[in-house]
Amino acid sequence: MRLPRPLVEGHFVERLNRFAVSVAVGGETFRAHLPNSGRLRELLVPGAPVLLAPRPGPGRSTPYDLALVRQEKEWVSVDARLPNRLFQEALEEGRLFAWCGARVLQAEVRHGGSRLDFLVEGPEPGGRTWVEVKSVTLVQEGYGLFPDAVTARGTRHLEELAAALARGDRAAVVFVVQRGDARAFRPHWEADPLFARRLAEVAERGVQVLAYRCQVSPEEVRLAEPLPVRLKGLGVGSPQAQDDV
């Protein structure tokens, strides 16, 4: 997915609230929208280089969206809205081996007491898969980790996926690591042991757990290689090992 051009260079100053940050651009300080409610403590460090998407227009209280943050040698996408678009783009372009021939029937579909990101048809005729996509920005020791804080909503989504599976549909949770330095994915047991435990449980019942890392540059963010998924400290075999992205 191509990023807006041109992006504006700046530096992170401070986080103002859940969805707003202060950035320095050309010797001036501006408010910028942060499209991510995660903690992001390892990324939002004073002085960190950032790239900003200009968002002019009436009704805007911030002239920029925070798009990318530089951590050491890596550009990291912090826009939590992108993973859904990246997954759908790769699916529609036929770049996901395990999903070849599948298509999105509907996005943002109500299921039980929640909304799940996608209802996908195929690849088998008549088969349906309920899909929830999660944004990952935290990488430690080569592992992409989710979540970075307790997520009752995320655990509820796992329950809904398990319920869909019990009724005869397929179900999958897809973790999109928005950076290129992850070598594997695992749930962040230290941040939310309940979510991690439920993820392992629903995987054992048949919910697919897939993970992909992204290629991130100032020009684009692109869903790239599938990542091994490790649950309970063990490798979990899943179709993502064969994906050709």
C-alpha positions in Angstrom: 0.0 0.0 0.0 1.5 3.3 -1.1 1.8 5.9 1.6 0.6 9.5 1.1 3.1 11.7 -0.7 4.9 13.7 0.3 5.5 12.6 3.9 6.9 15.3 6.2 10.0 14.7 8.3 9.9 15.5 12.0 10.8 14.4 15.5 8.7 13.0 18.2 8.3 15.3 21.3 5.7 13.8 23.6 2.4 12.0 23.8 -0.4 14.3 24.7 -3.2 11.8 25.1 -4.4 8.4 23.7 -4.7 9.7 20.1 -2.5 12.8 20.0 1.2 13.5 20.0 3.4 16.5 19.8 6.0 16.6 17.0 8.7 19.0 15.9 8.8 20.0 12.2 11.1 22.7 10.9 11.8 24.3 14.2 8.0 24.5 15.1 5.9 22.2 17.3 2.6 20.8 16.1 -0.1 18.4 17.3 -0.5 15.2 15.2 -3.1 12.5 15.3 -1.9 9.2 16.5 -4.0 6.5 14.8 -3.1 3.9 17.4 -4.3 3.5 21.0 -1.5 1.1 22.0 1.2 2.1 24.5 4.0 2.2 22.0 6.5 3.1 24.7 9.4 1.6 22.9 8.7 3.7 19.8 7.4 7.1 21.2 10.8 8.2 22.5 11.6 11.9 22.6 13.7 12.8 19.6 12.8 9.8 17.6 12.6 10.5 13.8 9.1 10.4 12.5 7.3 10.8 9.1 4.0 12.6 9.0 1.1 12.5 6.6 -0.3 16.0 6.0 -4.1 16.1 6.7 -5.3 19.6 5.9 -9.0 20.4 5.8 -11.9 21.9 7.8 -12.8 20.2 11.0 -9.2 18.9 11.6 -7.7 19.8 14.9 -4.3 18.3 13.9 -2.5 19.1 10.6 -0.8 15.7 10.5 -1.2 12.0 11.1 1.8 10.2 12.5 2.6 7.5 9.9 6.1 6.1 10.6 8.5 6.1 13.5 12.2 5.2 13.2 13.6 2.8 15.8 17.3 2.2 15.3 17.5 1.0 11.6 13.8 0.2 11.2 10.9 2.3 10.0 7.8 1.1 11.9 4.2 1.9 10.8 2.1 3.0 13.8 -1.2 3.3 11.9 -3.4 0.7 13.4 -5.9 1.2 10.5 -3.5 -0.2 7.9 -3.4 -3.9 8.7 -7.0 -4.5 7.6 -6.2 -2.8 4.3 -3.0 -4.6 3.9 -4.6 -8.0 4.4 -7.5 -7.2 2.0 -5.0 -5.9 -0.6 -2.8 -9.0 -0.4 -5.9 -11.3 -0.5 -7.4 -9.5 -3.6 -4.0 -9.6 -5.4 -3.7 -13.3 -4.8 -0.5 -13.0 -2.7 -1.6 -15.2 0.2 -1.0 -18.8 -0.7 -3.4 -20.2 1.9 -6.2 -17.9 0.7 -5.8 -18.3 -3.1 -9.2 -18.0 -4.7 -10.8 -16.5 -1.6 -12.6 -13.1 -1.6 -14.0 -10.7 1.0 -17.7 -11.0 1.3 -18.1 -8.3 3.9 -16.0 -6.1 6.2 -16.8 -5.1 9.7 -19.3 -7.8 10.2 -21.3 -8.1 13.4 -20.9 -11.5 15.1 -22.5 -12.0 18.5 -21.6 -9.1 20.7 -18.6 -7.9 18.6 -17.7 -6.8 15.1 -15.1 -9.0 13.3 -13.0 -7.5 10.6 -13.9 -9.8 7.6 -16.1 -12.5 6.4 -14.2 -14.3 3.6 -15.6 -16.8 1.1 -13.5 -19.6 -0.2 -11.1 -20.9 -1.3 -13.3 -24.1 -1.1 -16.8 -23.6 -2.7 -19.3 -22.6 -0.1 -16.7 -22.3 2.7 -16.7 -19.2 4.9 -13.9 -17.9 7.2 -14.4 -15.2 9.9 -11.2 -13.2 10.1 -9.9 -10.8 12.8 -6.8 -8.8 12.0 -4.5 -7.4 14.7 -1.8 -4.7 14.4 1.6 -5.5 15.9 4.3 -2.9 16.5 6.2 -4.4 19.4 9.3 -6.6 18.6 11.6 -8.0 21.3 14.4 -10.5 20.7 13.1 -11.0 17.2 9.5 -11.8 18.2 6.5 -9.7 17.2 4.4 -9.5 20.3 0.7 -8.8 20.8 -0.8 -7.2 22.8 1.3 -4.5 24.5 -1.3 -4.1 27.2 -4.4 -5.9 28.5 -7.0 -6.3 25.8 -10.4 -7.4 26.9 -11.7 -6.6 23.4 -9.1 -8.8 21.8 -10.0 -11.7 24.1 -13.7 -11.2 23.2 -12.8 -11.4 19.5 -11.1 -14.8 20.1 -14.3 -16.0 21.8 -16.3 -14.9 18.8 -14.0 -16.7 16.4 -14.3 -19.9 18.5 -18.1 -19.6 18.4 -18.0 -19.3 14.6 -15.8 -22.4 14.3 -18.2 -24.3 16.6 -21.1 -23.5 14.2 -19.2 -25.0 11.2 -17.5 -22.0 9.7 -13.8 -21.5 9.6 -12.1 -18.8 11.7 -8.7 -17.1 11.6 -6.8 -14.4 13.5 -4.1 -12.7 11.5 -1.3 -10.7 13.2 0.3 -8.1 11.0 3.7 -7.0 12.3 4.1 -3.5 10.9 7.9 -3.6 10.6 10.5 -5.8 9.0 12.7 -7.0 11.8 10.5 -9.8 13.3 11.6 -13.4 12.8 8.6 -15.0 14.5 5.4 -14.1 16.4 4.1 -15.0 19.8 1.5 -13.7 22.2 2.8 -11.3 24.8 2.2 -13.5 27.9 3.8 -10.9 30.1 1.4 -8.1 29.1 -1.9 -10.1 29.0 -1.7 -13.8 30.1 -5.5 -14.2 29.6 -5.3 -13.3 25.9 -2.3 -15.5 25.4 -3.9 -18.4 27.1 -7.1 -18.0 25.1 -5.2 -17.7 21.9 -3.5 -21.0 22.5 -6.8 -22.6 23.4 -8.7 -21.5 20.3 -5.7 -22.5 18.2 -6.0 -26.0 19.6 -9.7 -26.1 18.7 -9.0 -25.2 15.1 -8.9 -21.4 14.8 -6.0 -20.6 12.4 -3.3 -18.3 13.9 -1.4 -16.6 11.2 1.3 -13.9 11.3 3.0 -11.8 8.6 5.7 -9.2 8.8 5.7 -6.1 6.6 8.2 -4.3 4.4 8.1 -0.7 5.6 9.6 2.2 3.8 8.8 5.9 3.4 7.1 5.0 0.1 4.9 2.1 1.1 3.9 -0.6 3.6 3.5 -4.0 2.1 2.4 -7.3 3.6 5.5 -9.6 3.2 6.7 -12.9 4.5 4.7 -15.2 6.8 6.2 -15.7 10.2 6.4 -18.8 12.4 3.8 -18.7 15.2 4.9 -19.8 18.7 2.3 -20.5 21.3 3.1 -21.8 24.8 6.7 -21.5 23.8 6.3 -24.2 21.1 6.1 -23.9 17.3 2.5 -24.2 16.0 2.3 -25.6 12.5 -0.1 -23.6 10.4 -0.6 -22.8 6.7 1.2 -19.5 6.9 4.5 -21.5 6.6 3.6 -22.1 2.9 2.3 -18.6 2.1 3.9 -16.9 -0.9 3.5 -13.2 -0.2 
